[in-house]
Amino acid sequence: MAHNPQGPGPEGNYDPAGSTQMFRAFVDEQPQGAARQAAPAKSGPGAGLIIGIVVAVAVIAAVAWLAFG
């Protein structure tokens, strides 16, 4: 069997850097906003979508005006 300088593999408990314990602590902790109630969902499209549509229509109108004018 090959020599592993970092200790046993997944079947062992040795973790020289402690990264497994830090990862588990990160995954297990509750998010800061978990106790607060979630914000209500928006019922319509976002402002970015509306602004994007307005800009697209303005660009198309400008191109048509230059092409036919």
N, C-alpha and C positions, 0 to 999 in steps of 0.2 A: 504494500500500500504506500502511496506517496506521502511524503512528509508535508504537513500543513503548518507553516510557522504561525498562523493566526489563530490556532486553536481548533476545536471541533467545529464541524459544519452545523447545518440546521438542526441536527439531532441533539447537539450539545447546548449548554447554557452559557458558554463563554463568549462575551462580546467585548473585545478590548476597547473599543471607542465608546461603548454605551449607546450606540446609535439606535439599537432596537428599543431600548427603554425610553429614549427621548422621543422616538416616533410614536410609541404607544401612548406616552403622556400627551403628545400633540393630538392624536386621534381621539383619545378619550375625554379631553377637556371640552366643556360646553362653550359654545360661542357666546360672546358678550351680550348679544341681543336676543338670546334664546328666551329669556324671561319676559321680554316685551312682546306685545301682540303684534302680529304682522300687519303691515299697511294694507289697506283695501286695494284690490286690483283696479287698474284703470279700465274704463269701459270702452274707450275709443282709441284711435291710433295716436301714436306719440307725436310730439311737436316736431321731431326730426323728420318724420315721414311727411308731414304736411309741408314743411319748409322745402324738403327735397322735391315734392311734386310741383310746388309753386316755381322753384328755380328751373325745373325741367321744362315747364310750360313757357316760361319767359325765354329760355334759350331757343326753344323751337319756334316761338313767335318771332324772335330776332332773326333767326336763319331764314324763315319764310319771308319776312319783310325785305331782307337783303337780296334774296333770290328773285322775288317777284317785283321789287321796287325799282 
